[in-house]
Amino acid sequence: LTSGFKLYENISFGFTAKFLYESLLSDEAEGFGFDLGLHATDVVQNLNVGFSIRNLGSVGKLRNEKTELPVDLRLGASYKVPLESIESDLLLISGFQKYSALDNSHIHAAGELIYSEFVSFRFGYVTGYDTRDISAGIGIYWQQFNFDYAFTNFSFDFGSAHTISVMYSFN
């Protein structure tokens, strides 16, 4: 169950409540999890920032051992550079991710060139993962539909991933 609302003119808050169920053979465990997030637009002109904490909550014991939820802290920012001479916008995105129970953290950086509010070209880079770092993609916007494709190459002979998504916006 997810919802969000504006706290102030440029600050939004969102939350998710999750019912969690886990089973292994004849053993079962249940619990609840919660996600919270804040998003601020135009902190300075064209700069947006956001923060979220995910997987707060707990799950009961599965046989003799309690499952610990991987609490996930994220901080991100985006900056839009208008390129009026070519009817485009360049969106620069960065983020930091840290799972509280692990020693490693991840830095995410991406760029998206949006041409004429119709097509976008994307490139991303992440740190701190053993099997991936670079990804690329394309998006097409048509009326209230978004069609997206992303390609991620993996190391250690894991191959590559092709992700396709379709989104409809109710405006």
N, C-alpha and C positions, 0 to 999 in steps of 0.2 A: 504494500500500500504506500503510494508516494504522493506527496503534494508539495506545493511551494507557493509563496506569496511575497509581496513586496513589504519590506519593513519601513523603508523610506523611499523617496523618489528614485534613487539609483542603487539601493541595496535590497537584495532579495535573499530569502531564507528558504531552504528546502529540507525535507526530511523523508525518510523511508522507514517503515516498520516491516520486518520480515519474520515469518514463521519458519523455523528451521527444523528439518527432520533428517535423521541419519539412521541407517540400518546396516547391519552386517550379520548375515545368516539369521539367527533368531534374536539378536540383540537390537534394541532400538533406543534412540535418544531424541529428545525434542528440546527446543529452546526458542528464544527470540533474539533478533538482532536489530540494530538501529543504525541509520546513516544520517548525518547532519551536514549541512553545507551553507556557506555564505558566498554571495557573489556581488561584487560592486562594479558598476559600469561607469565609464568616463571619470575615473579617479583623477586623472589629468586627461586632456582631450585625446580620444582614441585609445586609451589604456584601460583595460578591464583586468580585475584580479579576482581570484576565488580561492576558497579554502574548504576542505571537507575532511571529515573523519568518518570512516566507515567501519562497520562490523563491531559496534559496541553491543554488549549483551553477553549471553551465555547459552550453552547447550548442556543438558544433563549428562550423566555418566552413560557411556556405552560400555556395557559390562562393568569393568572396574575402573575405567579411565575416563576422566572428563575431557571433552573436546574444547580446546582453546580457540576462540575465533581470532583470525589474523587481523588485528586492528590496523587500519591503513590510514595514514595521514597524507594528505595531498595539498600542495600549494601551487597555484599556477597564475600565469599572466598572459595576456594577449595584447598586441599593439597593431593597429591598422594604419597602413601607409597608403593614402589615396594616390593613384597614378593616373591622373585625369587625362594625360596626353594619349594614353593607350586604352582608355575606358576600363581601367582595372583597379583592383585593390590588392595590396600585398599584406597578408596577415601573418605576423610573426608570433609564435606561440612558444612558451617555455613552461616547464613544470618541475616540481620536486616531489618524489614519492618515497615514503618510508614506512615499512611494516614494523610495528613496535617490537615484535618478538625476534626480529632478525637484525644482524649487524650491518647488512648492506642497505644502500639506498640507491635510488635511480633518478637520473636527470633526463628529462625529455625536452627535445627541441624540434620545432617543425616550422615549415613555411608553406603558405598556400597563396597562389596567385589566382585571383578570381577575375575572370575576363567577362565584362559586359553583363554581370549577374546571370550568366548562362552556364559557363563551364569553369571548373577550377582544377588546377594542377597542384599536387601536394608532394611534399618530401619531408621525411621525419628521421630522427636519430635518437636512440636511447642508450644510456650507459647502465652498467651494473648487471646485465644479463649475460649468461654464458653462451646462449645460442642465437641471439639476434641483436641487431643494432640499427640497420638501415631499412626504411620502408618508403614506398612511393604509391601514389594513387591519383585518381581522377574522379571528378564529380560533375554531374550534369543536373541543372535546375530547370524544371519545366512546370510552369504553373505552380501547383502546390505539392509537386513531387520532387524528391531528391533521389537520384540514382548515383550510387557510389561504388567504386572499385578500389581495392588496395592490394598491394603486393608486398609480401615480407619474405625475405630470404633467410634461411636458417643455416647455421654452421654445423659441423660434425655430422654431415650427411643426413640431416633431418629434412632436407628438401626445402620446399617453399610453400607459402600459404597465399591463396587467392581469396579475398573476402569481398563479397558482393552484398550490398544492402539497398533497400528501397524504403523511403520514408514519405509519409503523407502528413502534411501540416493542416490542421483545422484552424483556419484564420477567420 
